Amino acid sequence: MSKVLIVEDSRTISGLIQKFLLRNSYEVTDCVAFAEKAIESIPEKFPDLVLMDINLSGEMDGIRAASIIRNNWDIPVLFLTSEYSEDIMRRAARARPYGYLRKPFEEYHLIAQMDLALRLKKIEVKTLKQRKRAVNRLRQSEEKFRKLSEDMPSMICTFTSDSTLTYVNKAYADFFNSTPEALLGARWLDFVPETEREAARKNFQQLSVEHPFNSYEHRVTNESGDLKWMAWTDRALFDDQGHLNYYLAIGLDITKQKQTTLSLAENERALSQVLKALKVGMMVLDRDSGVITRANAEALACCPNQKIIGAAIDDVMSALFPDQNVSFASIVQKMPYFNEERSLKTIRGTKIPVLCSAFSSGLNSEKTIILTFHDISEHKELEMQLTHAQKMKAVGSLAAGIAHEINTPAQYVGDNIRFLKDAFHDLLNLVDKCRARYDEQSTFFSKHEFEQMLEQADYSFLQSEVPSSIDQSLQGIDHISNIVRAMKRFSHPGERNDMTSIDLKDAIENTLAISRNEWKYVAETKITCQSASPIVHGYPNDLNQVFLNLIVNAAYSIKKKVGSTGKKGLIHIHVSISEGHARIDFTDTGTGIPHEIQDRIFEQFFTTKPVGMGTGQGLALAYSIVVDKHQGKISFQSTPQKGTTFTVLLPTNHKEEKGQ
């Protein structure tokens, strides 16, 4: 049975409350009219709940008394009062009451408020106990962590945002020839050479809730003045509000590894062994004559029936790369560095993609050229899978919009078919009536009777609406077919060696169709051609991905600008021929690109979209497809708050020379 203290200066109301409580199995510990009396009563009888009037006789009102009770004994207080004003509510809230009930009130209102207050108090008590247990477990966990870290050979420390050390283990102290007690409170950045401190600081200050981990290396000076290398993995720990608590770091002494690395870098013999171990064909050429003077085993294996050493490089290259215009003159022309993908013919007659590289060796007064070719089949396969995965990701993000585009015509096609079903049923009834009449009388009925039958069948309505329903249904089916066909063309994985003729206008229209739900609410689209649609030779799936990325980015930029105003921007795509190239301009009326980030938009993983919306790979992938795979160009012009134009140039006479 819960105990209740009543603080009420009206005997009538006090008596009524006591009657309510006794009827509902509550124990009344006391009934007083003054706040001072209530405070005196609590230590003696310690009620579970206090029912408190606000306007009381005496110097202290109910709000002041409630604050004292809550602060000293943490007993829940329920205000019962006829007063209501902004000032009273503001003061009452500071007393942290468990309820506020205005007089007059019904019995069930009071009992419900009391029951709720007592339940809330039980929950608070339970939560407090759980919190205490959690704190105890945390303390035990911290103690286990400290014991474990002390036995670990790795260096472990915790520090604040200014690098002040709050904990170090024995391994950390031993590294600095010191003790944990001496290092606590020190700033580890002070151990880093002054010229390297800012870089070291950025390594941990860049950590965030989304990216809490980072690994890095830096140099430090220990107590003996020795300069050593350390490798660290830091983790930033944040509270529930995203505020930094501290950094936890695990480190290793990598001084010896660094010294070994430097020694290896200076050791010519070790470098030679590494080169021999590489699965890369390598030839050494005389720069003046183009004669092969040396070749490793991988290069010799490519031409088992041909003598390579002493042969002219052009003879060997014509056998390895037939019909690909790889000559010694073209290599020298592109020096000091030659780096291109080619299709190498193997001894089995198959072709594999390789990366051909050439550079001056620096030996014999720059008269030697090193030529290498490296099998990149796996790289190309992974590249194709990545491109296809990006495409499938785009398809997945467009799926909801495409489903909506299909559902709308499918819905009215279904409605029309149900209407045609009912109409057909009415027409059959009309025919049946005509047949029954003929069978019964063997005579034709009058014109008036026939018109009545037509009217009953609603023939005029059917005559006008049935053809329209059929036309609408056919249009809906055509719309669905176009979307499905466009989706099939866009999402087909294709083959790596599939360079085909591409109608650019058709490809762009196809991409607009499947991305319609991305732009239709925020923009109108327009495609124009200078003349007939240009035909280029390339990889259709890759170019579809480029067009999709540019269209979706344009729609996103316009959406940011128009917001929820209901206005629409414009995406204008113009296709033309310019200096032997097919030119496609994607112009939008969006927010434009700020000047300070315009030189970074083609960087991998750079994005201005919020977390979860952008990966920063769309434009980087577009650049790779246009420039690296199609030997084209991609550029842009942008005016902030006015819009952006991306220009894609593709060679119209592009030939498949790289066997990609």
C-alpha positions in Angstrom: 0.0 0.0 0.0 1.5 3.4 -1.1 1.7 6.1 1.5 0.6 9.7 0.6 1.1 13.0 2.3 -1.6 15.6 1.7 -0.7 19.3 1.8 -3.9 21.3 1.4 -5.3 24.3 3.4 -8.9 23.7 2.4 -10.5 21.2 4.8 -13.2 20.4 2.4 -10.8 19.6 -0.4 -8.5 17.8 2.0 -11.3 15.6 3.3 -12.5 14.8 -0.2 -8.9 13.8 -1.2 -8.7 11.6 1.9 -11.9 9.9 0.9 -10.7 9.3 -2.6 -7.4 7.8 -1.4 -8.9 5.5 1.2 -11.4 4.2 -1.3 -8.5 3.3 -3.6 -6.4 1.6 -1.0 -3.9 4.4 -0.3 -2.5 5.1 3.2 -2.6 8.8 4.2 0.5 9.5 6.4 -0.6 13.0 7.3 -2.8 15.9 6.1 -1.4 19.4 6.8 -2.3 22.9 5.7 1.2 24.5 5.9 4.2 23.8 3.8 6.4 24.0 6.9 4.4 21.3 8.6 4.8 19.1 5.5 8.6 19.4 5.6 8.6 18.5 9.3 6.4 15.5 8.7 8.4 13.9 5.9 11.5 12.6 7.9 9.2 11.0 10.4 6.7 9.2 8.1 8.5 9.3 4.7 5.6 9.1 2.3 5.8 7.6 -1.2 4.0 10.6 -2.8 3.1 14.2 -1.8 -0.1 15.8 -3.1 0.8 19.6 -2.9 -1.4 22.6 -3.2 0.5 25.7 -4.5 -1.3 28.5 -2.7 -0.9 27.6 1.0 -1.4 29.5 4.3 1.9 30.6 5.8 5.1 32.1 4.4 6.1 29.2 2.1 4.1 28.3 -0.9 3.7 24.7 -2.4 6.3 25.3 -5.2 9.1 26.2 -2.7 8.1 23.3 -0.5 8.1 20.9 -3.4 11.7 22.0 -4.4 12.9 21.3 -0.8 11.2 17.9 -0.8 12.6 16.9 -4.2 16.2 18.1 -3.3 16.4 16.6 0.2 14.4 13.3 -0.1 13.7 12.9 -3.8 10.0 12.1 -3.1 7.7 12.6 -6.1 5.4 15.6 -5.8 2.0 16.1 -7.6 0.6 19.6 -7.7 -3.1 20.1 -7.1 -4.2 23.7 -7.7 -6.7 25.9 -9.3 -3.9 28.4 -10.3 -2.6 28.5 -13.9 -0.3 31.1 -15.4 2.9 31.3 -17.3 4.8 32.4 -14.2 3.4 29.7 -12.0 4.1 27.0 -14.6 7.7 28.2 -15.1 8.3 28.1 -11.3 6.5 24.8 -10.9 8.6 23.2 -13.7 11.8 24.0 -11.8 10.6 22.0 -8.9 10.5 18.9 -11.2 7.0 17.7 -10.2 5.6 14.4 -11.4 2.2 16.0 -12.4 0.1 19.1 -12.4 -3.7 18.6 -11.8 -6.1 21.6 -11.9 -9.0 21.9 -9.4 -11.7 20.9 -9.5 -10.9 17.3 -10.6 -12.6 14.0 -10.7 -11.6 11.1 -8.5 -10.4 9.0 -11.4 -8.2 11.9 -12.7 -6.5 12.1 -9.4 -6.0 8.3 -9.0 -4.6 8.1 -12.6 -2.1 10.9 -12.0 -1.0 9.4 -8.7 -0.6 5.9 -10.3 1.5 7.4 -13.1 3.7 9.4 -10.7 4.4 6.3 -8.6 5.2 4.2 -11.7 7.5 6.8 -13.0 9.3 6.9 -9.6 9.8 3.1 -9.7 11.2 3.4 -13.2 13.6 6.1 -12.1 14.8 4.0 -9.1 15.3 1.0 -11.4 17.2 3.1 -14.0 19.4 4.5 -11.3 20.3 1.0 -10.0 21.0 -0.1 -13.6 23.2 3.0 -14.1 25.1 2.2 -10.9 25.6 -1.4 -12.1 26.8 -0.1 -15.5 29.3 2.3 -13.8 30.6 -0.6 -11.7 31.0 -2.8 -14.8 32.7 0.0 -16.6 35.1 0.5 -13.7 35.8 -3.2 -13.7 36.3 -3.2 -17.5 38.7 -0.3 -17.2 40.7 -2.2 -14.5 40.9 -5.3 -16.7 42.0 -3.1 -19.6 44.8 -1.5 -17.5 46.0 -4.9 -16.3 45.9 -6.3 -19.9 47.6 -3.3 -21.4 50.4 -3.4 -18.8 51.3 -6.9 -20.0 51.2 -6.1 -23.8 54.5 -5.5 -25.7 52.7 -2.8 -27.8 52.7 0.8 -26.6 49.2 1.9 -25.4 48.2 5.4 -24.4 45.1 7.7 -24.1 45.3 11.4 -24.6 43.1 14.5 -25.0 42.6 16.8 -28.0 45.8 18.7 -27.3 47.8 15.4 -27.0 48.0 15.5 -23.2 48.6 12.0 -22.0 46.0 10.6 -19.5 47.3 7.0 -19.5 50.4 5.2 -20.7 51.3 1.5 -20.2 54.7 0.2 -19.2 55.8 -0.4 -22.8 55.1 3.2 -23.7 57.1 4.5 -20.7 60.0 2.1 -21.4 60.2 3.4 -25.0 60.9 6.9 -23.7 63.2 5.6 -20.9 60.8 7.0 -18.3 58.0 6.0 -16.0 54.2 6.2 -16.4 53.9 8.6 -13.6 56.4 11.0 -15.1 54.7 11.0 -18.5 51.1 11.5 -17.3 50.1 15.1 -18.1 52.9 15.6 -20.7 52.0 16.4 -24.3 53.3 13.7 -26.6 53.5 16.2 -29.5 56.3 17.8 -27.6 58.4 14.7 -28.3 57.9 15.1 -32.0 60.4 17.2 -34.0 59.0 20.7 -34.3 59.0 20.7 -38.1 56.7 17.5 -38.0 54.3 18.4 -35.2 51.6 20.0 -37.3 51.4 16.9 -39.6 51.3 14.6 -36.6 48.5 16.8 -35.0 46.4 16.6 -38.2 46.6 12.8 -38.1 44.4 12.5 -35.0 42.4 15.7 -35.1 40.8 14.7 -38.4 39.1 11.8 -36.7 35.3 12.0 -36.5 32.2 10.0 -35.5 32.0 8.7 -39.1 35.7 8.0 -39.4 37.1 7.3 -35.9 40.2 5.3 -36.9 43.5 6.4 -38.5 46.9 4.8 -38.8 50.1 6.9 -39.3 53.8 7.1 -38.6 56.0 9.8 -37.2 59.3 10.4 -35.5 60.0 11.2 -31.8 62.9 12.0 -29.6 63.2 10.0 -26.4 64.8 11.0 -23.1 68.3 10.1 -24.4 67.9 12.3 -27.4 67.6 9.4 -29.8 65.4 10.0 -32.9 63.1 7.0 -33.4 60.2 6.0 -35.6 56.7 5.1 -34.2 53.7 3.6 -36.0 50.3 4.4 -34.4 46.7 3.4 -34.9 44.4 5.9 -33.2 40.8 5.6 -32.3 38.6 8.6 -31.2 36.0 7.8 -28.7 32.8 10.0 -28.6 29.8 10.2 -26.2 26.2 9.8 -27.3 26.0 13.4 -28.3 29.1 13.1 -30.6 31.4 15.0 -28.3 35.0 13.7 -28.0 35.9 11.9 -24.8 39.5 11.0 -25.6 41.8 9.2 -28.0 43.0 5.6 -27.6 46.2 4.7 -29.4 48.2 1.6 -29.9 51.8 2.0 -31.2 54.9 0.1 -32.3 58.5 1.0 -32.4 59.4 0.7 -36.1 62.8 2.3 -36.0 64.5 -0.9 -37.1 62.1 -1.4 -39.9 62.6 2.1 -41.2 66.4 1.7 -41.1 66.1 -1.6 -43.0 63.9 0.0 -45.6 66.4 2.8 -46.1 69.2 0.3 -46.4 67.3 -1.7 -49.0 66.5 1.4 -51.0 70.2 2.1 -51.3 71.3 -1.4 -52.0 71.7 -2.1 -55.8 71.9 -5.8 -55.4 68.7 -6.0 -53.4 66.9 -3.9 -56.0 68.2 -6.2 -58.8 66.8 -9.2 -57.0 63.4 -7.5 -56.6 63.3 -6.7 -60.3 64.1 -10.3 -61.2 61.4 -11.6 -59.0 58.7 -9.4 -60.7 56.5 -11.2 -63.2 57.1 -8.4 -65.7 58.6 -8.7 -69.2 61.6 -6.4 -69.3 64.0 -5.5 -72.2 66.9 -3.1 -72.2 67.2 -1.1 -75.4 70.0 0.9 -77.0 68.5 4.4 -77.4 70.3 5.2 -80.6 69.7 2.0 -82.6 66.7 0.5 -80.9 68.5 -2.9 -80.6 67.6 -5.1 -77.6 70.7 -5.6 -75.5 69.2 -7.5 -72.5 65.9 -9.3 -71.6 64.7 -11.1 -68.6 63.1 -14.6 -68.6 59.5 -13.3 -68.8 60.3 -11.3 -72.0 62.2 -14.3 -73.5 59.2 -16.6 -72.8 57.0 -14.4 -75.0 59.0 -15.1 -78.1 60.4 -18.7 -77.7 60.9 -19.0 -81.5 62.6 -15.7 -82.0 66.1 -14.5 -81.0 65.5 -11.4 -79.0 68.9 -10.3 -77.8 70.5 -8.3 -80.7 67.2 -8.0 -82.5 65.6 -4.7 -83.5 62.8 -3.8 -81.1 60.4 -3.0 -84.0 60.7 -6.6 -85.2 59.9 -8.0 -81.8 57.1 -5.5 -81.1 55.4 -6.3 -84.5 55.3 -9.9 -83.4 54.1 -9.2 -79.9 51.6 -6.4 -80.8 50.4 -7.0 -84.4 48.5 -4.2 -86.1 48.9 -1.9 -83.1 51.4 0.7 -84.3 53.9 0.1 -81.4 57.2 1.3 -82.8 60.5 2.3 -81.4 60.0 5.8 -82.9 56.6 6.2 -81.2 58.2 5.2 -77.8 61.1 7.6 -78.1 58.7 10.4 -79.1 56.8 10.1 -75.9 59.8 9.9 -73.6 60.9 10.5 -70.9 57.9 8.3 -70.0 55.9 5.9 -72.1 52.9 4.3 -70.5 50.2 2.7 -72.6 47.9 -0.3 -72.6 48.2 -2.7 -75.4 47.0 -6.2 -76.5 49.8 -8.7 -76.4 49.7 -11.8 -78.6 50.7 -14.9 -76.6 52.5 -18.0 -77.9 49.1 -19.7 -77.9 47.7 -17.1 -80.3 45.4 -15.5 -77.7 45.5 -11.8 -76.7 45.9 -10.5 -73.2 45.9 -6.9 -72.1 49.3 -5.6 -70.9 50.7 -2.3 -69.7 53.7 -1.2 -71.7 56.1 1.2 -70.0 59.4 2.7 -71.1 61.8 5.1 -69.3 65.4 6.2 -69.6 67.5 4.2 -67.2 70.0 6.9 -66.4 72.9 4.6 -67.3 75.5 5.2 -70.0 74.7 8.9 -70.2 70.9 8.4 -71.0 71.6 6.0 -73.9 69.6 3.1 -72.4 65.8 2.6 -72.4 64.1 0.1 -70.1 60.9 -1.4 -71.7 58.5 -3.4 -69.6 55.2 -5.0 -70.2 53.0 -6.3 -67.4 49.9 -8.6 -67.7 46.9 -6.6 -66.4 44.2 -9.2 -67.2 43.1 -9.5 -63.6 43.2 -5.7 -63.2 41.0 -5.3 -66.3 38.6 -7.9 -65.0 38.3 -6.2 -61.7 37.9 -2.9 -63.4 35.1 -4.3 -65.5 33.4 -5.7 -62.4 33.8 -2.4 -60.6 32.3 -0.5 -63.5 29.4 -3.0 -63.6 29.0 -2.9 -59.9 28.8 0.9 -60.1 26.2 0.5 -62.8 24.2 -2.0 -60.8 24.4 0.4 -57.8 23.0 3.2 -60.0 20.3 0.8 -61.2 19.5 -0.1 -57.6 19.2 3.5 -56.7 16.9 4.1 -59.7 14.8 1.0 -59.0 12.1 2.7 -56.9 11.7 5.5 -59.5 11.5 2.9 -62.4 8.9 0.9 -60.4 6.9 4.1 -60.1 7.2 4.8 -63.8 6.0 1.3 -64.6 3.3 1.2 -62.0 1.5 4.3 -63.2 0.8 3.1 -66.8 0.2 -0.4 -65.5 -2.5 0.9 -63.2 -4.5 2.7 -65.9 -4.0 -0.2 -68.3 -5.6 -2.4 -65.6 -8.4 0.1 -65.0 -9.1 0.2 -68.7 -9.1 -3.6 -69.1 -11.6 -3.9 -66.2 -13.8 -1.3 -67.9 -13.6 -3.1 -71.2 -14.6 -6.3 -69.4 -17.7 -4.6 -68.1 -18.4 -3.1 -71.5 -18.1 -6.4 -73.2 -20.5 -7.9 -70.7 -23.0 -5.2 -71.4 -22.7 -5.8 -75.2 -23.1 -9.6 -74.7 -26.3 -8.9 -72.7 -27.6 -6.8 -75.6 -26.9 -9.5 -78.1 -28.5 -12.1 -75.8 -31.7 -10.0 -75.5 -31.8 -9.6 -79.3 -31.4 -13.3 -79.8 -34.1 -14.2 -77.2 -36.5 -11.7 -78.7 -36.0 -13.2 -82.1 -36.4 -16.8 -80.9 -39.7 -15.9 -79.1 -41.4 -13.9 -81.8 -39.5 -14.7 -85.0 -40.0 -11.1 -85.9 -37.8 -8.0 -85.6 -38.6 -5.6 -82.9 -39.4 -1.9 -83.5 -36.9 0.9 -83.8 -38.2 2.3 -80.4 -37.7 -1.0 -78.7 -34.2 -1.4 -80.2 -33.2 2.1 -79.0 -34.5 1.3 -75.5 -32.3 -1.8 -75.5 -29.3 0.3 -76.7 -30.0 2.9 -74.0 -30.1 0.2 -71.3 -26.7 -1.1 -72.5 -25.4 2.5 -72.4 -24.3 1.9 -76.0 -23.5 5.6 -76.7 -21.1 5.8 -73.8 -19.4 2.5 -74.7 -19.1 3.7 -78.3 -17.1 6.8 -77.3 -15.1 5.4 -74.4 -14.1 1.9 -75.5 -11.8 3.1 -78.4 -10.2 5.7 -76.0 -9.6 3.0 -73.4 -7.9 0.7 -75.9 -5.7 3.6 -77.1 -4.7 4.5 -73.5 -3.9 0.9 -72.8 -1.7 0.5 -75.9 0.1 3.8 -74.9 0.6 2.4 -71.4 2.0 -0.9 -72.7 4.3 1.0 -75.1 5.5 3.2 -72.2 6.3 0.1 -70.0 8.0 -1.6 -72.9 10.2 1.4 -73.5 11.3 1.5 -69.9 12.0 -2.2 -69.7 13.9 -2.0 -73.0 15.9 1.0 -71.8 16.7 -0.8 -68.5 17.8 -3.9 -70.3 20.2 -2.0 -72.6 21.6 0.0 -69.7 22.2 -2.8 -67.2 23.6 -5.5 -69.6 27.2 -6.2 -68.3 28.7 -6.5 -71.9 32.1 -7.8 -72.7 35.5 -6.2 -72.2 36.4 -6.3 -75.9 33.0 -5.1 -77.1 33.8 -1.8 -78.8 30.8 -1.1 -81.0 29.2 1.7 -82.9 27.1 3.9 -80.7 24.3 6.3 -81.6 24.9 9.0 -79.0 21.4 10.6 -79.1 19.8 7.1 -78.8 22.1 6.3 -75.8 21.3 9.6 -74.1 17.5 9.2 -74.6 17.8 5.6 -73.2 19.6 6.9 -70.1 17.1 9.7 -69.6 14.3 7.1 -69.8 15.6 5.0 -66.9 16.5 8.0 -64.8 13.3 9.9 -65.3 12.2 9.6 -61.7 15.4 11.3 -60.6 14.7 14.5 -62.5 11.1 14.7 -63.5 10.0 16.5 -60.3 12.7 19.1 -60.4 13.7 19.7 -64.0 12.6 19.6 -67.6 14.9 17.9 -70.1 15.7 18.8 -73.7 17.9 17.0 -76.2 19.1 18.9 -79.3 21.4 17.8 -82.2 23.4 20.0 -84.5 22.7 17.7 -87.4 22.3 13.9 -87.6 23.2 12.1 -84.3 26.9 11.4 -84.3 28.1 7.7 -84.3 31.2 6.9 -82.2 33.1 3.7 -81.6 33.3 2.7 -78.0 32.0 0.8 -75.0 28.2 1.5 -74.8 27.8 0.3 -71.2 30.6 2.5 -69.9 29.3 5.6 -71.8 25.8 4.9 -70.4 27.3 5.1 -66.9 29.0 8.5 -67.8 25.7 9.9 -69.1 23.8 8.6 -66.1 26.3 10.2 -63.6 26.1 13.6 -65.3 22.3 13.5 -65.5 21.8 12.5 -61.9 24.3 15.1 -60.7 22.6 17.8 -62.7 19.2 16.8 -61.2 20.7 16.9 -57.7 22.1 20.4 -58.3 18.8 21.7 -59.5 17.0 20.0 -56.6 19.3 21.9 -54.2 18.4 25.1 -55.9 14.6 24.9 -56.3 14.1 23.0 -53.0 10.3 22.7 -52.3 9.3 25.7 -54.3 7.6 23.6 -56.9 9.6 25.3 -59.6 11.6 23.3 -62.2 15.0 23.8 -63.7 16.3 22.7 -67.1 18.7 19.9 -68.2 19.7 20.7 -71.8 21.8 18.0 -73.6 23.2 19.2 -76.9 25.0 16.7 -79.3 27.2 18.0 -82.1 30.5 17.5 -84.0 33.5 19.6 -83.1 37.0 19.2 -84.7 36.7 15.5 -85.4 35.1 14.8 -82.1 31.5 14.1 -81.0 30.6 16.7 -78.5 28.0 16.3 -75.8 27.2 19.3 -73.6 25.2 18.6 -70.4 23.9 22.0 -69.2 21.9 22.5 -66.0 20.4 25.5 -64.2 21.4 24.2 -60.7 23.5 25.7 -58.0 26.8 25.5 -59.9 30.1 24.4 -58.4 31.9 26.7 -55.9 35.2 28.0 -57.1 37.1 26.6 -54.2 36.4 23.0 -55.1 36.3 23.1 -58.9 39.8 21.7 -59.1 38.9 18.6 -57.0 35.6 17.3 -58.5 37.3 14.6 -60.6 39.2 13.3 -57.5 38.4 9.8 -56.3 36.1 9.8 -53.3 35.6 13.6 -53.3 31.9 14.5 -52.9 29.8 17.4 -51.8 26.8 15.2 -51.0 25.8 14.3 -47.5 27.1 11.0 -45.9 25.2 8.1 -47.4 24.1 9.9 -50.6 27.4 10.1 -52.5 30.5 8.0 -52.7 32.7 10.4 -54.6 33.3 7.9 -57.4 30.8 9.1 -60.1 32.9 11.8 -61.7 36.2 10.0 -61.2 34.7 7.0 -63.0 33.4 9.2 -65.7 36.8 10.8 -66.2 38.5 7.4 -66.4 36.0 6.1 -69.0 36.1 9.1 -71.2 39.8 9.9 -71.0 41.5 6.5 -70.4 39.2 4.2 -72.3 38.0 6.3 -75.2 40.9 8.8 -75.5 38.4 11.6 -75.2 38.1 14.7 -73.0 35.8 15.8 -70.2 35.7 19.3 -68.8 33.2 21.7 -67.3 32.3 25.4 -66.9 30.4 26.5 -63.9 29.0 29.7 -62.5 27.8 29.4 -58.8 24.1 29.8 -58.4 23.6 29.9 -62.2 24.5 26.4 -63.4 27.1 24.1 -64.9 28.0 22.7 -68.3 29.9 19.4 -68.5 31.4 18.8 -72.0 32.3 15.3 -73.2 34.4 15.0 -76.3 34.7 11.5 -78.0 36.8 10.8 -81.1 34.5 9.8 -84.0 37.3 7.8 -85.6 38.3 5.9 -82.4 39.6 2.4 -83.2 40.1 -0.5 -81.0 43.9 -0.4 -80.6 44.2 -1.3 -77.0 42.5 -4.6 -76.7 40.7 -3.5 -73.6 
